[in-house]
Amino acid sequence: NFDRRLRSILEGHGLASWFDAMIISSEVGASKPDRLIFDAAVRAAGVSASACAHVGDDEHCDLDGARAAGVRAHLVRRPENDLLVLAQNIISGAE
């Protein structure tokens, strides 16, 4: 959930090139947990929803929204899990 400034912020920090696509709620016209934003991300990825994974830190907005769109969802629980644990969960299909 962000506005159009995200593109210029990422560009200003030299990070925009790391993303193949940016799905920004203000451009989609929906914000998490609305499934429309997750559907837009799936379309941008060009794969099925079941082939996608979403990682977030808000149970309602991130988990509920992604799951409503058929996307696997993983919750960041700092400091209990880190990116390595999340990546292993995504690869193994664990929730």
Disulfide bonds with the S-S distance in Angstrom:
none
